[in-house]
Amino acid sequence: MPKGLSSPPRYCDRCTKHLPGKNRSGTCWECLKPEKNKLWRQNNVEYCRRYLANYNASAEGKQAAKRSRQKPENRARRREDARKYRDRPEVKARERVRGPIKQAKRKTQKTGAGGSFSETEWQALLEAYGHICRNCGSGGKMTVDHILPISKGGSSNIDNIQPLCLSCNSAKRDS
């Protein structure tokens, strides 16, 4: 071949992929890899045996733990533990704040109305209204109410939100 001209492109003998210029073997790396892996395993039998034994032991341990969690008596205990956790005062307080926010976010995402508000904004709104219902003045658990309903083009921005008790919010649906 005259000087300055490149050699013709080479292709893998097995998969016909284009081979880079320095590959002289005639076979690409992807085609050689399984053969090299098999050869390495044949030369490192003891290592492979130990690795497989450790892998199986840890997998059996994980399966045993999973089976233990799924036993009926353990299921009941886990359910009881979860109930005790939910009954803790700090968890209840956090859920009183997060619950209405989660519902409003879901409703907004479902309808694609847009807007959102944070826990801090909701807490500030509750503080502004003195933790009482804007409609009837009762205390207790407050729900998120959209002043202009999402179904009528309202959003979930904090300026379209007011705290109402559950009965007032439910009654508002009927009208």
Secondary structure, DSSP 8 states (H G I E B T S, - for coil): --TT-----EE-TTT--EE-TT--SSS-HHHHHHHHHHHHHHHTHHHHHHHHHHHHHHHHHHHHHHHHHHSHHHHHHHHHHHHHHHTSHHHHHHHHHHHHHHHHHHHHHHHT------HHHHHHHHHHTTTS-TTT---S-EEEEESS-GGGT---SGGGEEEEEHHHHHHHHH-
